[in-house]
Amino acid sequence: MQHLEEQIAHLNRTVEELSDVVARQQEEISHLTRRIEMLMQREAAREQEATGGIIIGDERPPHY
């Protein structure tokens, strides 16, 4: 009986540790998601402000 109680105590501690890890990971995922959204908005704003001068492949820039 004591062995089972020890196992249960160990499993409870492991579950609590894993729960903490998952909570930290969720916070980090949320933070990174917000940053990605911010970067996507910033890039969309840049594309709207762009003059359309996109260099493709080996094409020379207009100042050559």
Distance bins in CASP14 RR format, pairs under 12 A and 6 or more apart:
PFRMAT RR
TARGET T0000
AUTHOR 0000-0000-0000
RMODE 2
METHOD distances of the structure
MODEL  1
1 7 0 0 0 0 0 1 0 0 0 0 0
1 8 0 0 0 0 0 1 0 0 0 0 0
2 8 0 0 0 0 0 1 0 0 0 0 0
2 9 0 0 0 0 0 1 0 0 0 0 0
3 9 0 0 0 0 0 1 0 0 0 0 0
3 10 0 0 0 0 0 1 0 0 0 0 0
4 10 0 0 0 0 0 1 0 0 0 0 0
4 11 0 0 0 0 0 1 0 0 0 0 0
5 11 0 0 0 0 0 1 0 0 0 0 0
5 12 0 0 0 0 0 1 0 0 0 0 0
6 12 0 0 0 0 0 1 0 0 0 0 0
6 13 0 0 0 0 0 1 0 0 0 0 0
7 13 0 0 0 0 0 1 0 0 0 0 0
7 14 0 0 0 0 0 1 0 0 0 0 0
8 14 0 0 0 0 0 1 0 0 0 0 0
8 15 0 0 0 0 0 1 0 0 0 0 0
9 15 0 0 0 0 0 1 0 0 0 0 0
9 16 0 0 0 0 0 1 0 0 0 0 0
10 16 0 0 0 0 0 1 0 0 0 0 0
10 17 0 0 0 0 0 1 0 0 0 0 0
11 17 0 0 0 0 0 1 0 0 0 0 0
11 18 0 0 0 0 0 1 0 0 0 0 0
12 18 0 0 0 0 0 1 0 0 0 0 0
12 19 0 0 0 0 0 1 0 0 0 0 0
13 19 0 0 0 0 0 1 0 0 0 0 0
13 20 0 0 0 0 0 1 0 0 0 0 0
14 20 0 0 0 0 0 1 0 0 0 0 0
14 21 0 0 0 0 0 1 0 0 0 0 0
15 21 0 0 0 0 0 1 0 0 0 0 0
15 22 0 0 0 0 0 1 0 0 0 0 0
16 22 0 0 0 0 0 1 0 0 0 0 0
16 23 0 0 0 0 0 1 0 0 0 0 0
17 23 0 0 0 0 0 1 0 0 0 0 0
17 24 0 0 0 0 0 1 0 0 0 0 0
18 24 0 0 0 0 0 1 0 0 0 0 0
18 25 0 0 0 0 0 1 0 0 0 0 0
19 25 0 0 0 0 0 1 0 0 0 0 0
19 26 0 0 0 0 0 1 0 0 0 0 0
20 26 0 0 0 0 0 1 0 0 0 0 0
20 27 0 0 0 0 0 1 0 0 0 0 0
21 27 0 0 0 0 0 1 0 0 0 0 0
21 28 0 0 0 0 0 1 0 0 0 0 0
22 28 0 0 0 0 0 1 0 0 0 0 0
22 29 0 0 0 0 0 1 0 0 0 0 0
23 29 0 0 0 0 0 1 0 0 0 0 0
23 30 0 0 0 0 0 1 0 0 0 0 0
24 30 0 0 0 0 0 1 0 0 0 0 0
24 31 0 0 0 0 0 1 0 0 0 0 0
25 31 0 0 0 0 0 1 0 0 0 0 0
25 32 0 0 0 0 0 1 0 0 0 0 0
26 32 0 0 0 0 0 1 0 0 0 0 0
26 33 0 0 0 0 0 1 0 0 0 0 0
27 33 0 0 0 0 0 1 0 0 0 0 0
27 34 0 0 0 0 0 1 0 0 0 0 0
28 34 0 0 0 0 0 1 0 0 0 0 0
28 35 0 0 0 0 0 1 0 0 0 0 0
29 35 0 0 0 0 0 1 0 0 0 0 0
29 36 0 0 0 0 0 1 0 0 0 0 0
30 36 0 0 0 0 0 1 0 0 0 0 0
30 37 0 0 0 0 0 1 0 0 0 0 0
31 37 0 0 0 0 0 1 0 0 0 0 0
31 38 0 0 0 0 0 1 0 0 0 0 0
32 38 0 0 0 0 0 1 0 0 0 0 0
32 39 0 0 0 0 0 1 0 0 0 0 0
33 39 0 0 0 0 0 1 0 0 0 0 0
33 40 0 0 0 0 0 1 0 0 0 0 0
34 40 0 0 0 0 0 1 0 0 0 0 0
34 41 0 0 0 0 0 1 0 0 0 0 0
35 41 0 0 0 0 0 1 0 0 0 0 0
35 42 0 0 0 0 0 1 0 0 0 0 0
36 42 0 0 0 0 0 1 0 0 0 0 0
36 43 0 0 0 0 0 1 0 0 0 0 0
37 43 0 0 0 0 0 1 0 0 0 0 0
37 44 0 0 0 0 0 1 0 0 0 0 0
38 44 0 0 0 0 0 1 0 0 0 0 0
38 45 0 0 0 0 0 1 0 0 0 0 0
39 45 0 0 0 0 0 1 0 0 0 0 0
39 46 0 0 0 0 0 1 0 0 0 0 0
40 46 0 0 0 0 0 1 0 0 0 0 0
40 47 0 0 0 0 0 1 0 0 0 0 0
41 47 0 0 0 0 0 1 0 0 0 0 0
41 48 0 0 0 0 0 1 0 0 0 0 0
42 48 0 0 0 0 0 1 0 0 0 0 0
42 49 0 0 0 0 0 1 0 0 0 0 0
43 49 0 0 0 0 0 1 0 0 0 0 0
43 50 0 0 0 0 0 1 0 0 0 0 0
44 50 0 0 0 0 0 1 0 0 0 0 0
46 52 0 0 0 0 0 1 0 0 0 0 0
47 53 0 0 0 0 0 1 0 0 0 0 0
47 54 0 0 0 0 0 1 0 0 0 0 0
51 62 0 0 0 0 0 1 0 0 0 0 0
52 62 0 0 0 0 0 1 0 0 0 0 0
53 59 0 0 0 0 0 1 0 0 0 0 0
53 61 0 0 0 0 1 0 0 0 0 0 0
53 62 1 0 0 1 0 0 0 0 0 0 0
53 63 0 0 0 0 0 1 0 0 0 0 0
54 61 0 0 0 0 0 1 0 0 0 0 0
54 62 0 0 0 0 0 1 0 0 0 0 0
55 61 1 0 1 0 0 0 0 0 0 0 0
55 62 0 0 0 0 1 0 0 0 0 0 0
55 63 0 0 0 0 0 1 0 0 0 0 0
55 64 0 0 0 0 0 1 0 0 0 0 0
58 64 0 0 0 0 0 1 0 0 0 0 0
END
